[in-house]
Amino acid sequence: MELHDFPLLAAVLALTALAGLVATRLRQPLIVAFIAVGILAGPAGADWVEPAGTIEVLAQLGIAILLFLVGLRLDLHLIRTTGPIAVATGLGQVVFTSVIGYLIALGLGMDTVTALYVAVALTFSSTIIIVKLLSDKRELEQLHGRIAVGFLIVQDIVVVLVMIALTAFGQETGDSVAQDIALVFAKGLGLLAGIAVLMRWVLPWLLHHIARSQELLVLFGVAYAVAVAALSDWLGFSTEVGAFLAGVSLATTPYRDALGARLVSLRDFLLLFFFLELGARLEFTDAAGRLAEAAVFSLFVLVGNPLIVVVIMTAMRYPVRVGFLAGLTVAQISEFSLILAALGLSLGHIDAATVSLITVVGLITIGGSTYLILYSHPLYRRLEPWLTRFERTDSRRREITGHEREADVILYGLGRFGGQLADHLTASGHRVLAVDFDPHRVARTDRPGITAIFGSAEDLHFLETLPLARARCVISTIPLPETNLALLHALRHHGYRERIVLTAHNPHDAHRLAAAGTDLVLQPFTDAATHAAHALDRLLHPDTGDNPDDDPGTAR
């Protein structure tokens, strides 16, 4: 489809809207519907569009904006804290998946080269699809979301190195592999150095002038994201890496929220073309004869890849729940796998039947993993009895001694709400023992009166190690009703008769917690809105008198 094929573009958009409507009525993911439209309208179906021209340009633009927004919501501090686990998990998953996939391929009778290509294709996951799903679920800011984005970016860098190596081998130049990889590292360092210079001396000054116009700010954001993505692609890296770095370079500026809010709708529209292009790119030549093999590899990707991540992350003392939620993000193969297969076909390393096999595995795993991620929390609750076997007891439980036993309040959760609540409690003279499942957040908590320990509210046996006999109150700032109800029942089961305070983000959950016997239900959004409304009312009607409890300056 070219730019002048406007009627055809209109027809494809209309078909996509119809498919989206049907999917929402059937409560199916839109991503699956969009990929299906791409297959129907692509060369494998009606042959209306090809994965090139207008569709490809719009898809690349959507990818750039998506990863730009991901980087925009991160900052260098978060990258430093999640960097080690992201690198370890990303590289560990690549190695284990490649080795196991290679052995499975050999066991199915494939030759060495074909088995190698299939194994590597099974390794990489789709950054775009995962980020879109996590963003829709509002889980990008959660610990497993931050770690997942980190190791997906690591995978993107690895796949670039793999394709460079394959191209060099295909050209049969004996010493070009080491030279090309060294050149990639040099280019990477140059790209990072350039971004650092822009962050330090150029972007703050430039944005100060651009931000005077909101329209110009949005235009600059898109132009900057696409420019850095294009530069990254020209240097031999993926556009994803460049767009992500562009977002990170603006994450510490005061304009990131304004940029992010205005680009979300544009991102969602343009990503439609990515999924259309992905569906149109799929090829099914001789696919029927490889269905058995496709089923075996798909099962390995859907089940084996998440388990590999769970094992790696629990070995690094992360809770099994975090490892499971992050592991589900690698339960599919990516668009890079299809590109890798096409490269192998062009080099004569594999045949069209192998490309079709990888395509079918991609279609099965992308669709399957979409459902796994959307229903990740109910799935974890069902599998929790088996998954807890991976938990390292030394990572989730330790003996609490000394001043930790003198806590007046046991507080679960040290996020934005929990952290501020802990500060206020200590300011009022209460000794707080805070429990959080993010080891980095625990390590960073060094405030007088607050003792932070690593643990999970969902680990009910962990209660046995807490000083419940001395604590006058247990507070959970976790807004998950199932977790809070389980904690409430476990506390009562342990004979805890003091005050229990739980948190809810909506009236329905608040009613459930109150009905279960909670002494106090905190509703941060409702309470903040009520406080702000009173403060605004005082501001708008100053003659009604001043109330020191309704100081407008304290409204948040």
N, C-alpha and C positions, 0 to 999 in steps of 0.2 A: 504494500500500500504506500503510495507516494503522497506528497502534500496536495496534489491536485485531485486526488480521489476523495473529495469531500463527501459525496453521497454515500460511498462505501463506508467511510468512517462513521457517518451518522447511523448507518444500518448496524454496524458492529456495536456502537454505543447503546442503541435501542435494544439489541439482543442481550447485551450485558445487563442493562437495567432490568429487563424482564427476568433473566436468570437470577439476578440478585433478589428480586421480589419473591420468586418461587423459593429460593433458599431461605430467606427470612421467615416465610410462612411455614416452612418445614423445619425451622430451627437448625439449619445447617450453616456451616461457616461460609462466608462470602468468598474467601480465598479459593475454596474448592470449586464454587460456581464459576468464578472468573477463569480459572485454569481450564475448566470444561468448555467454556465458550471459546477460549483460545484454540483448543483441540478441534472443536466443530468448525470454526471459521478458518483454521489454518490448513496447511498442505495435506494433513491427514484426514481432513473433513471436506468442507465445501470449497476450500482453496480461495477464500476471499482475501486473506491477508497472508503475508510472509513475515517471518521474524527479522525484518530489516526495514529500512526506510523510516517513515513517520513513526510507526509503532516502536521501533528500536530507539529512536531519539527521545521520544516521550518517556519510554521506560527508563532510560539512563538518567534522564532529568529527575524522575521520581525517586530513583535509587539515591541520587546525590542529595536530594532534600531530606529523605528519610534518615540517612546516616549523618547528615549535618545536624539534624535535630537531636539525634542520639548523643552526638558529641557535645551539643549545646547544653544538654542536661547533666553532663558530667563536669567534673573539674579535676585539676591535677592532683588534689589531695585524695579523691576517691580512686583515681587511677593508681596512685602509689600504694594505697591500702589493698586493693584487689589485684594488683599486678602480679605478685608471686603466685597466687592460686590460679589466676587466669593463664599464666604461662605454663605452669606445671600441668594443669588440667588439659589445656589445649594441645600441648606437645605429647602428653601421656596418652590422651585419647587417639591422637593421630597414629602413634606408634602401635598401640595395642590393636586398634581396629584394622590397621594395615596388615599386621602379622596374622591375626586370626582370619581376616577376610581372605588373605592369600592362601592360607591352609585350606579353607573351605573351598575356594575355587579349584585348587589342585585336587581336592577330594572329589570334585564333580567332573574331573577328567579334562580340565582346561590345560593348555600348554603354559609354559612359564611366563611368557610375555603377556598373554591374555589375562592370566591370573593376576599378574602385577597391576595391570590397568584396572581391572575390576576391583581389586583390593583398595587401590588408592582412590578410586571413584566413590567407594563406600565411606571414605574417611571424612569428607568435607560436608558441612551442613550449611544451610542457606541463612546467611546473616539477615537478608532482607525479610524473609518470611518470619523468622523468629522474632526479630525486632518489632515487626508489625503486630504480631500476636501478643507479645508482652506489653506493647504500648496500649493495645486495645483493652487488655486486662489491668492496666495501670500497675504493672509489676516491674517496670524497668528500674524503678528506684529501690526496689527491695533487694536484699542481699543476693538471692539467686539470680535476679535479673542483671545486676551489675557484673557478677562473675560470668554469666552466660555471654554477655556482650563482649567481655574481655577475651574469653577464649575463642569466640567466633572471629574476632579481629585477628587473633594469632593464627587461626586456621587460614584466613584469607592471605596472610603473608606467606604461610607455608605453601599454599597452592600456587602462588606466583613463582616461588623458587622451583617447585616441581615442574611446572610448565616450561620454565627456562631450561632446566636440565634435560627434559625430554626433547625440546627443540634442538638443543646442542647435540644430543646423541643422534638425532635424526639427520643432522648435517654431517655426522661422522668426522668431526674435528676433535682429535684426541684430547687436547688440553683446553678446550673452550669452556668446559663445565666449570672448572675452578675459577677461570677468569670471569665468566659471566656472573657467578655467584658473588665474587669479590666486588664486581662492578655494581651489583644490586645493593650490597651493603653500603658502598660509597655513596650511591645515589640516595639511599634511605637516610643516611646521616646528613646529607646535604639538604634533603627535604625537611627533616626535623629542625635543622639549624635555621633554615629560612623561616619556618613557622615561628620558631622562638624569637627571631628578630622582629617579625611582624607583631607578635604579642607584646613585646617589651617596648618598642619605640614607635610603631606605625599605627596599629589598630586603635589604641586608646585615643590618640589625637584625632584620627580620621572619623571614628564613630561619634566623637563629641560634636563634630560639625554635621555629619550626616543625619544624626538622630533628631535634628530640628524638624525634619519632615518624616512622618511615619511611613508614607508611601515610599520615599527614597530609602528609608531604612530597610524595608522589606525587599526592595529591588536590589540593594547592596547585598543583603544576606543571600539571595538566590544567586546573584552573579559571583559572589565570593566562593560559595560552596561549589558551584559548577567549575569555576576557574581552578581551584585547588584540586578538585577531582580530575579535571582534564590534565593538569600538570602531573599528578600522580600516575595517571594512565600513560602519559607520554614517557615518564621515567621508567616504565615497566611494571609499576604496581597497579593494583586495581583501583577503579574509581571509588569503591567503598572506603578504602583506606584514606584516600585524599579527602573525601567529603567528611569522614569522621574526624580527621585532624583539623579541618576547617572549623567544625563545630566546637571542638575542644579549645581551640585558640580564642573563641569568643565566650567560653563558659564562665570566665571570671569577670566579665564586663557587666555593668548594670543594665545592659540592653537585651540580655539573653531572654528574659521572660516575654518582653514585647515581641521579639522576633519569633520565638517559639509559638506563641499564641496565634500569630497571624499566618504562620506557614502550615499549620496542621491540616486545614481543609485542602490546600493546594497539594500537600503530600498525599493525602488519601485519594484524590482524583488521579494524580499522575501514576500512583502505584498500580492503579487499575491496568495500565498499559504494560507494566512489568509482568503481571500475571497472564495477561493476554499473550504477550510475547513468549512467555515460558510455555504456555500450552501449545502455541503455534510451532514452537521449536521441537516439540516431541516427535520422534519418528518411530514407527511401529513395523518396520520391515522384518518379516519372519519372526514377529514377536510371539505368535501363538506357540511355536515350537520351543520357546524358552520359558514358558510359564512356570514350570516346576522349579527351574533354577532361580527364576525371579522371586518365587515364593520363599525359597530358602534364604536368599540374600536379604529380602525385605524383612523377614522375621529376625534375622541377625541385627539389622540396623534398628528396627523398632524396639527390640528387647535388649540386645547385647550392648549397643552403644550407651544407652542410659546406665546400664549396670557398670560399665567400665568407668564412667564418670563418678558414680556413687562410690565405687571402691577407692578411686583416687582421692576424692574429697574427704571421705571418712578417714582415710589414712593420714590426711593432713589435719585431722581433728575438727572437721566441720560436721554439724549435725546431719544425720542421714536424710532428714526432711529437706534440707537445703540442697544436698547432693542430688536427691531424686528430682526435685523441681528443676534444677539446672540441667540434670542429665536428660530430661525429656526434650530439651532444645536441640539435642544432636540425634534425635530419632528420625532423621530423614537425610537424604543426600541433596546436594545443592545444584544450582544452575552451573556452578563451576565444574561439577562432575560431568555434565553434558558437554561443556566446552572442552574438558579434558578428553572425553571420548571422541569428539569430533577431531581434535588434534591428533589423537592416535590413529584415527582412520585416514587422515590426510598424509600422515607419515608412513602409512602402510604397516603399522604395528599390529592393528586389530582389523577385523572385518565388520561389515554392516550389521551382522547378526549380533555381535557383541555390543555395538552401539544401541541396538534395539533392546537388548537385555538391560543395559544400564538405564535406558529411558523408562522401561516398565517399572524397574525398581524405584526410580525417582518418582513416578506417578503414584505408586502404592504408598511409599513412605511419606511423601509430602501430604497426601490426603490423610493417612493414618496419624501422623504426628500432629497434624492440626487439631484433631479431636483429642489426642492425648494432652496437649497443652491447654486447650480450652477447658477440659475437665480434670486438670491435674490434681486439684485438692481433693475432690471425691475419690479419685483413683488412689491417691496416697493413703487415705483413710482405710480403704479396702485392703491395701497391700502392706499396711504398717506392721502387722504382726510378723511378716516375713522379712521386711526391710530392716527392722530393728536388729536383726542378727549381724548386720554390717557395722552397727554402731560400736565405736570404741569406748569402752566404759571409762577409760582414763580421760577421754576428751569431754565427757558430759558430766562427770561426777567426781568430786573430790571432797575430802573431809574439811568441814568448815570449823575453824578453831579461832581462839583468841577473841579480838574485838569484834569479829564478824558475828559472834553469838550474842552480842549485846544490841543487835538491831531492834529498833522500835517498829520499823516498817519494812516489809519485804515488797519490793516493787519489781514487777515483770515488765520489761520493755524500756529501753533507753533511747527511743527515737526522739523526734522533735517534741511531742507532747510529754512523753515520759521523762525526758531529760529536764525539761523546764519544771515539771512537777517535782522531781527529785530535788532540784535547786531550791524551790520554795519550801519544801518540807525541811530540808536541812537548815534553811534560814530561820525557820520557826523553832529550831532546837531539836528536831527529831533525827535519830540515827537511821540511815537508810541502807539496806542491803539490796542492791539492784542486780537483777538477773537478766541477761540478754544472750541470744544465740549467735550474735555476730562477734567473733573473737576480736576483730579489729576495733569495734566500738568499745568492747570491754577494756582492751589495752589502752585506749585513748582516754578513758575516764579516770581522771586524777584530780578529784575535787574534794575539799575538806568535808567530812561528814558522810560521804558516799563511798561505799565499798562495792565495787562491781565484780561479779563473778560470771563465769560462762555456764549457761544452762538453757534449757528450753521449757516453756510452759506445757508443751505436749509430752514431755518426759515425766510422767506422773510419779515414777519411782524416785525422781530427783528430790521430791518433797521430803523424803526420809533424811536427807542431809541438811535441811534448812532448820534454823532455830525457831521453829513454830511455837515452842513453849514460851518464848520470851517476846515474840512479836505481837504487838497490839493490833496490827492491821496488815492485811495482804491486799495489794493493789495490782491489778492487771491493766496496763494501757494498751493491750493488744485488742484490736477491734474485730476479731474473729469470734462470732458467737459460739461456734462449736468448741473452739479451744477454751473459751471462758467457761462454758458449761462443764466441760470435762474437768477443768481446774477446780471449779466450785465443788463438784461432787467428790473429787479426790480429797480436797481439804476437809470436807465434812467427814469423809470416811476415815481420815487420820485423826479425827477427834478435835479438830480445830474449832473453837467456839468464839473466837474474837471476830472483829469486823472484817468483812470481805467486800472489796470495792472493785467493780468491773467496768469495762468501757464498751460503749456501743456507738456506732456512727449513724444509726437511723432509729426512728421510734419503734419499729417492729422488733428489732433486736433488743432494744432497751426493755420493751414489755416482756420478752421472753426471759431475759436475765432477772428482771424484777420478780416475775412469777415463780422463778426457780428458787427464790429465797435470798437473792443478793441484798446486802444491807444498803448499798448505794450504787447507782449506775451513773457513771460519768458519760456525758454526751458533749464532747469538745466542740463540735460544729454548732449544735443547738445552743449550748451555753455561751459560746462566743458571739453568735448572732443576737441572742437576747441581751447580753451585756452591751454590744455595740448599738443595738436599738435604743436602749436606755440612755447611753451616752449621747447619741444623736438627738434624742428627744430633749435632753437637757440643753444641748447646743442650740436647737431650733426654738426652744421655749425657755429662755433664761429667767423669765419672771416667776417660774414655778418654784424657784428656790434651789439652793445647792445642796447636794447630798454627797458627803465625802466618799461614800461607797460607790458613787456613779461618776467618778472622775473621767472626763472624756479622754484624757491623756493615757488612761490605762486600757482602753479598749483595744482588743487585738482581733 
